[in-house]
Amino acid sequence: MIEQQDVIVVGAGPVGMLTALALAQAGARVTVIEQEREIVNSPRAAVYFPSTLVVLEELGLLQDLLAIGFTNRTFGTHVPEFGYSSVVTMEPVEGVAYDYQLHAGQHEVAGVAMEHARKLGVEVLFDHRLTAIGDGADGVTLTVQTPDGEKRLAAKWLVGADGARSTVRRLAGIAFEGHTWPERFVATNVRFDFSQLGYQQANFVCDPVNMAVIAQLDRSGLWRCTYMEDSALPLSSYEERIHKRYEWFMRGSRDYEIVSSSPYMLHQRAAETLRKGHVLLAGDAAHATNPCGGLGLTSGVWTGMVLADILAAVLRGEEGESILDRYSDERRRVFWEVVSPAATENKRMLQESDPEQRRNDLAAIQALSDDPESGPMLMLFAYKVIGDVLRAGSRWEDADPTPRVSLDIAGRQGQIH
């Protein structure tokens, strides 16, 4: 007889571990399975905006992560073609408790969440690769491949938080709607002091060829430099091209050490549904956006938190299962109406190729940077990307609904209403 858990979460990344922890704190019996042998430390998003700090504080993780990472209140926007750089300092925003962002690796957030979750009885099983799902009247059965052979697991509910290439989503037969961009991102971790070249601790570089997101990762001098390249270029030789791209970003300096790198495709996609039977999706498995602006990580975390809140209520018998369909509809709405348009516009601005439009973009950036009332476009993402929390009595009930982010760079506008 297979012991049935309340929830099995697939994926031990930040969204998977935060969701598992939130469920455990609500009294659910949770197991996490991960196909890798440990939490993966690959270059991914590493900056947590104030809206995500709300989650980390509520789950009891923020102080641990502040001791590991560091806080930052400045953001740089650079348009090298026009010799322009702006520095924006985050100011307190009504309804947002934090006037800083946290820099910490995703593996660090996942690791701290795992430590807290294990103390509540959450079992984390590494080297467990999901191969099949059976969805029945009372829950799901999972077939997983382990070093000791095939194993069966069972749960009332299955949460897929296993990334944009989600095995859970594929096995459940859920389509991933949207499109994939013709570029690939190359994320690199490098030891190089970008501050000596006028960069802030977090930066956007706007250039039709050499757009980039550059940010300091830790106190030891590790930085992230992420740029785009044509996906038609051979993937097998992407590492050989890194040094050539660095010549431009580092102005010819060779005084650097590449620590790690990772190429990945860019998507604007959302699952056709986030709930199919007893299978639920969160994080990039539910919706994936290009990373220009930080809304992918922010919205992914909040999707996990809303799901954990209402799924725990379903397990306790406080809500009917139909609320999970409302969850699917609402999180898809937030993605298609808020996250995807904002990230798409940000991507366009970063790599705009039309000279006249680049001048219009620069004028818009200058106008927004000079107007403290409107706030610069890039700092709009300090706001919440929550959406309807779906149920009264939720731990997130006091959070404001999602502000409608309206970005029109050519029209020199950027406002939340």
For each residue, the residues with C-beta under 8 A, 3 or more apart:
1:
2: 141 152 153 154
3: 154
4: 138 139 154 155 156
5: 8 29 30 31 153 154 155 156
6: 23 28 29 30 155 156 157 315
7: 20 23 28 29 30 31 155 156 157 158 159 311 315
8: 5 30 31 32 33 140 142 153 155 157 158 159
9: 16 19 20 23 30 31 32 33 159 161
10: 16 32 33 34 130 158 159 160 161 162 167 168
11: 15 16 32 34 160 161 162 163 166 283 285
12: 16 17 32 33 34 36 39 110 114 124 126
13: 16 17 39 40 106 110 161 162 163 283
14: 17 18 106 109 110 113 283 297 301
15: 11 18 19 161 282 283 284 300 301 303 304
16: 9 10 11 12 13 19 20 32 34 110 159 161 162 282 283 304
17: 12 13 14 20 21 32 109 110 113 114 117 124
18: 14 15 21 22 55 59 109 110 113 301 304 305
19: 9 15 16 22 23 159 161 282 283 304 305 307 308
20: 7 9 16 17 23 24 30 32 113 117 122
21: 17 18 24 25 59 61 113 116 117 120 122
22: 18 19 25 26 59 304 305 308 309 312
23: 6 7 9 19 20 26 28 30 308 311 312
24: 20 21 27 28 30 117 120 121 122
25: 21 22 59 120
26: 22 23 308 309 312 316
27: 24 312 315 316
28: 6 7 23 24 311 312 315
29: 5 6 7 121
30: 5 6 7 8 9 20 23 24 117 121 122 123
31: 5 7 8 9 122 123 124 125 153 155
32: 8 9 10 11 12 16 17 20 114 117 122 123 124 125
33: 8 9 10 12 124 125 128 130 142 144 153
34: 10 11 12 16 39 124 125 126 127 128
35: 127 128 129 130 162 167
36: 12 39 40 126 127
37: 126 127
38: 126
39: 12 13 34 36 107 110 111 114
40: 13 36 107
41: 105 107 260
42: 187 260 262
43: 187 188 189 224 226 260 261 262
44: 106 187 262
45: 106 291 294 296 297
46: 103 104 105 106 215 217 224
47: 72 101 102 103 202 215 294 297
48: 52 53 56 101 102 103 104 109 297 298
49: 52 53 101 294 298 381 382
50: 53 54 93 96 97 98 99 100 101 382 383
51: 54 55 96 298 302 382 383 384 385 386
52: 48 49 55 56 102 297 298 301 302
53: 48 49 50 56 57 62 97 98 101 102
54: 50 51 57 58 97 98 384 399
55: 18 51 52 58 59 301 302 305
56: 48 52 53 59 61 62 65 102 109
57: 53 54 60 61 62 97
58: 54 55 395 396
59: 18 21 22 25 55 56 113 116
60: 57 116
61: 21 56 57 64 65 109 112 113 116
62: 53 56 57 65 66 102
63: 66 67
64: 61 67 68 112
65: 56 61 62 68 69 102 104 108 109 112
66: 62 63 69 71 102
67: 63 64
68: 64 65 104 108 112
69: 65 66 102 103 104 105 108 218
70: 102 103 216 218 219
71: 66 100 101 102 103
72: 47 100 101 102 103 200 201 202 216
73: 89 90 99 100 101
74: 87 88 89 90 200 201 202
75: 87 88 90 200 202 203 204 376 378 379
76: 85 86 87 88 198 199 200 202 203 204
77: 85 86 88 203 204 206 365 369 376 378
78: 84 85 198 199 203 204 205 206
79: 82 83 84 85 206 207 358 361 362 365
80: 83 205 207 210
81: 207 358
82: 79 358 359 362
83: 79 80
84: 78 79 362 365 366
85: 76 77 78 79 198
86: 76 77 365 366 369 376
87: 74 75 76 200
88: 74 75 76 77 369 376 378 379
89: 73 74
90: 73 74 75 99 100 101 379 382
91: 99 372
92: 96 99
93: 50 96 99 382 383
94:
95: 384 400
96: 50 51 92 93 99 382 383 384
97: 50 53 54 57
98: 50 53 54 101
99: 50 73 90 91 92 93 96
100: 50 71 72 73 90
101: 47 48 49 50 53 71 72 73 90 98 202 382
102: 47 48 52 53 56 62 65 66 69 70 71 72
103: 46 47 48 69 70 71 72 201 202 215 216 217 218
104: 46 48 65 68 69 108 109 218
105: 41 46 69 108 109 217 218
106: 13 14 44 45 46 109 110 297
107: 39 40 41 110 111
108: 65 68 69 104 105 111 112
109: 14 17 18 48 56 61 65 104 105 106 112 113
110: 12 13 14 16 17 18 39 106 107 113 114
111: 39 107 108 114 115
112: 61 64 65 68 108 109 115 116
113: 14 17 18 20 21 59 61 109 110 116 117
114: 12 17 32 39 110 111 117 118 122 124
115: 111 112 118 119
116: 21 59 60 61 112 113 119 120
117: 17 20 21 24 30 32 113 114 120 122 124
118: 114 115 121 122 123 124
119: 115 116
120: 21 24 25 116 117
121: 24 29 30 118
122: 20 21 24 30 31 32 114 117 118
123: 30 31 32 118
124: 12 17 31 32 33 34 114 117 118
125: 31 32 33 34 128 146
126: 12 34 36 37 38
127: 34 35 36 37 146 147
128: 33 34 35 125 144 145 146 151
129: 35 144 145 146 167
130: 10 33 35 133 142 143 144 162 167 168 171
131: 143 144 145 150
132: 142 143 171
133: 130 140 141 142 143 158 168 171 172 279
134: 140 141 142 143
135: 139 140 172 276 277 278 279
136: 139 140 141 278
137:
138: 4 156
139: 4 135 136 154 155 156 157 278
140: 8 133 134 135 136 154 155 156 157 158 277 278 279
141: 2 133 134 136 152 153 154
142: 8 33 130 132 133 134 152 153 154 155 158
143: 130 131 132 133 134 150 151 152
144: 33 128 129 130 131 150 151 152 153
145: 128 129 131 149 150 151
146: 125 127 128 129 149 150 151
147: 127
148: 151
149: 145 146
150: 131 143 144 145 146
151: 128 143 144 145 146 148
152: 2 141 142 143 144
153: 2 5 8 31 33 141 142 144
154: 2 3 4 5 139 140 141 142
155: 4 5 6 7 8 31 139 140 142 158 278
156: 4 5 6 7 138 139 140 278 315
157: 6 7 8 139 140 278 280 311 315
158: 7 8 10 133 140 142 155 168 278 279 280
159: 7 8 9 10 16 19 280 281 282 307 311
160: 10 11 166 167 168 169 172 279 280 281 282 285 286
161: 9 10 11 13 15 16 19 281 282 283 285 304
162: 10 11 13 16 35 130 165 166 167 168 285
163: 11 13 166 283 284 285
164: 176 267 269 284 285 288
165: 162
166: 11 160 162 163 169 170 281 284 285
167: 10 35 129 130 160 162 170 171
168: 10 130 133 158 160 162 171 172 279 281 285
169: 160 166 172 174 176 271 281 285
170: 166 167 173 174
171: 130 132 133 167 168
172: 133 135 160 168 169 276 277 279
173: 170 276
174: 169 170 271 272 273 276 279 281
175: 271 272
176: 164 169 267 269 270 271 272 288
177: 269 270 271 272
178: 267 268 269 270 340
179: 267 268 269
180: 265 266 267 268 269
181: 231 265 266 267 268 290 347
182: 230 231 232
183: 228 229 230 231 266 351
184: 228 229 230 231 235 238 263 264 265 266
185: 226 227 228 263 264 265 266 290 291
186: 226 227 228 229 238 241 242 245 261 262 263
187: 42 43 44 224 226 261 262 263 264
188: 43 224 225 226 242 258 260 261 262
189: 43 217 222 223 224 258 259 260 261
190: 222 223 224 225 246 256 257 258 259
191: 220 221 222 223 256 257 259
192: 221 223 225 250 253 255 256 257
193: 196 221 223
194: 197 199 203 214 216 223 225 250
195: 198 199 200 201 216
196: 193
197: 194 250 251
198: 76 78 85 195
199: 76 78 194 195 203 214
200: 72 74 75 76 87 195 203
201: 72 74 103 195 215 216
202: 47 72 74 75 76 101 103 214 215 216
203: 75 76 77 78 194 199 200 212 213 214 215
204: 75 76 77 78 211 212 213 292 346 350 378
205: 78 80 210 211 212 213 214 249 350
206: 77 78 79 211 349 350 351 352 358 361 362 365
207: 79 80 81 210 211 212 350 351
208: 211 351 352 353 358
209:
210: 80 205 207 227 245 248 249
211: 204 205 206 207 208 227 228 350 351
212: 203 204 205 207 225 226 227 249
213: 203 204 205 224 225 226 227 291 292
214: 194 199 202 203 205 223 224 225 226 249
215: 46 47 103 201 202 203 223 224
216: 70 72 103 194 195 201 202 222 223 224
217: 46 103 105 189 222 223 224
218: 69 70 103 104 105 221 222
219: 70
220: 191
221: 191 192 193 218
222: 189 190 191 216 217 218 259
223: 189 190 191 192 193 194 214 215 216 217
224: 43 46 187 188 189 190 213 214 215 216 217
225: 188 190 192 194 212 213 214 246 249
226: 43 185 186 187 188 212 213 214 291
227: 185 186 210 211 212 213 245 249
228: 183 184 185 186 211 266 351
229: 183 184 186 233 238 241 245
230: 182 183 184 233
231: 181 182 183 184 265
232: 182
233: 229 230 237 238 241
234: 237 238
235: 184 238 263
236:
237: 233 234 240 241
238: 184 186 229 233 234 235 241 242 261 263
239: 242 261
240: 237 243
241: 186 229 233 237 238 244 245
242: 186 188 238 239 245 246 258 261
243: 240 246 247
244: 241 247
245: 186 210 227 229 241 242 248 249
246: 190 225 242 243 249 250 256
247: 243 244 250 251 252
248: 210 245 251
249: 205 210 212 214 225 227 245 246
250: 192 194 197 246 247 253 256
251: 197 247 248
252: 247
253: 192 250 256
254:
255: 192
256: 190 191 192 246 250 253
257: 190 191 192
258: 188 189 190 242 261
259: 189 190 191 222
260: 41 42 43 188 189
261: 43 186 187 188 189 238 239 242 258
262: 42 43 44 186 187 188
263: 184 185 186 187 235 238
264: 184 185 187
265: 180 181 184 185 231
266: 180 181 183 184 185 228 290 291 347
267: 164 176 178 179 180 181 288 289 290
268: 178 179 180 181 288 289 290 340 343 344
269: 164 176 177 178 179 180 287 288
270: 176 177 178 286 287 288 332 335 336 340
271: 169 174 175 176 177 274 281 285 286 287 332
272: 174 175 176 177
273: 174 276 328 332
274: 271 280 281 282 286 303 307 327 328 331 332
275: 279 280 281 324 325 327 328
276: 135 172 173 174 273 279
277: 135 140 172
278: 135 136 139 140 155 156 157 158
279: 133 135 140 158 160 168 172 174 275 276
280: 157 158 159 160 274 275 307 311 324 327
281: 159 160 161 166 168 169 174 271 274 275 285 286
282: 15 16 19 159 160 161 274 285 286 300 303 304 307
283: 11 13 14 15 16 19 161 163 286 300 301 303 304
284: 15 163 164 166 287 288 296 300
285: 11 160 161 162 163 164 166 168 169 271 281 282
286: 160 270 271 274 281 282 283 300 303 331 335
287: 269 270 271 284 299 300 303 331 332 335 339
288: 164 176 267 268 269 270 284 296
289: 267 268 295 296 299 335 339 340 343
290: 181 185 266 267 268 296 343 344 347
291: 45 185 213 226 266 294 296 297 343
292: 204 213 343 346 347 350
293: 342 343 346 378 381
294: 45 47 49 291 297 298 381
295: 289 298 299 338 339 342 343 381 385
296: 45 284 288 289 290 291 299 300 339 343
297: 14 45 47 48 52 106 291 294 300 301
298: 48 49 51 52 294 295 301 302 381 385
299: 287 289 295 296 302 303 334 335 338 339 385
300: 15 282 283 284 286 287 296 297 303 304
301: 14 15 18 52 55 283 297 298 304 305
302: 51 52 55 298 299 305 306 334 384 385 386 387
303: 15 274 282 283 286 287 299 300 306 307 331 334
304: 15 16 18 19 22 161 282 283 300 301 307 308
305: 18 19 22 55 301 302 308 309 396
306: 302 303 309 310 327 330 331 386 387 389 390 396
307: 19 159 274 280 282 303 304 310 311 327 331
308: 19 22 23 26 304 305 311 312
309: 22 26 305 306 312 313 389 390 391 394 395 396
310: 306 307 313 314 319 323 324 327 390 391 394
311: 7 23 28 157 159 280 307 308 314 315 324
312: 22 23 26 27 28 308 309 315 316
313: 309 310 316 318 319 323 391
314: 310 311 317 318 319 320 321 323 324
315: 6 7 27 28 156 157 311 312
316: 26 27 312 313
317: 314
318: 313 314
319: 310 313 314 323 391
320: 314 323
321: 314 324 325
322: 325 326
323: 310 313 314 319 320 326 327 390 391
324: 275 280 310 311 314 321 327 328
325: 275 321 322 328 329
326: 322 323 329 330 390
327: 274 275 280 306 307 310 323 324 330 331 390
328: 273 274 275 324 325 331 332
329: 325 326 332 333
330: 306 326 327 333 334 387 388 390
331: 274 286 287 303 306 307 327 328 334 335 387
332: 270 271 273 274 287 328 329 335 336
333: 329 330 336 337 387
334: 299 302 303 330 331 337 338 339 385 386 387 402
335: 270 286 287 289 299 331 332 338 339 340
336: 270 332 333 339 340
337: 333 334 340 341 404
338: 295 299 334 335 341 342 385 387 402 404 405
339: 287 289 295 296 299 334 335 336 342 343 385
340: 178 268 270 289 335 336 337 343 344
341: 337 338 344 345 405 407
342: 293 295 338 339 345 346 380 381 405 407
343: 268 289 290 291 292 293 295 296 339 340 346 347
344: 268 290 340 341 347 348
345: 341 342 348 349 407 408 409
346: 204 292 293 342 343 349 350 377 378 407
347: 181 266 290 292 343 344 350 351
348: 344 345 351 352 409
349: 206 345 346 352 361 409
350: 204 205 206 207 211 292 346 347
351: 183 206 207 208 211 228 347 348
352: 206 208 348 349 357 358 361
353: 208 358
354: 357 358
355: 358 359
356: 359 360
357: 352 354 360 361 410
358: 79 81 82 206 208 352 353 354 355 361 362
359: 82 355 356 362 363
360: 356 357 363 364 409 410 412
361: 79 206 349 352 357 358 364 365 409 410
362: 79 82 84 206 358 359 365 366
363: 359 360 366 367 412
364: 360 361 367 368 377 409 410 411 412 413 414
365: 77 79 84 86 206 361 362 368 369 376 377 409
366: 84 86 362 363 369 370
367: 363 364 370 371 412
368: 364 365 371 374 375 376 377 412 414
369: 77 86 88 365 366 376
370: 366 367
371: 367 368 374 375
372: 91 375
373:
374: 368 371 414 415
375: 368 371 372 379 380 414
376: 75 77 86 88 365 368 369 379 380 414
377: 346 364 365 368 380 407 409 414
378: 75 77 88 204 293 346 381
379: 75 88 90 375 376 382
380: 342 375 376 377 383 405 407 414 416
381: 49 293 294 295 298 342 378 385 405
382: 49 50 51 90 93 96 101 379
383: 50 51 93 96 380 403 405 416
384: 51 54 95 96 302 399 400 402 403
385: 51 295 298 299 302 334 338 339 381 402
386: 51 302 306 334 389 396 399 400 401 402
387: 302 306 330 331 333 334 338 401 402
388: 330 401 402
389: 306 309 386 394 396 397 399
390: 306 309 310 323 326 327 330 394
391: 309 310 313 319 323 394 397
392: 397
393: 397
394: 309 310 389 390 391 397
395: 58 309
396: 58 305 306 309 386 389 399
397: 389 391 392 393 394
398:
399: 54 384 386 389 396
400: 95 384 386 403
401: 386 387 388
402: 334 338 384 385 386 387 388
403: 383 384 400 416 417
404: 337 338 416 417
405: 338 341 342 380 381 383 416
406: 413 414 415 416 417
407: 341 342 345 346 377 380 413 414
408: 345 411 412 413 414
409: 345 348 349 360 361 364 365 377 412 413 414
410: 357 360 361 364
411: 364 408
412: 360 363 364 367 368 408 409
413: 364 406 407 408 409
414: 364 368 374 375 376 377 380 406 407 408 409
415: 374 406
416: 380 383 403 404 405 406
417: 403 404 406
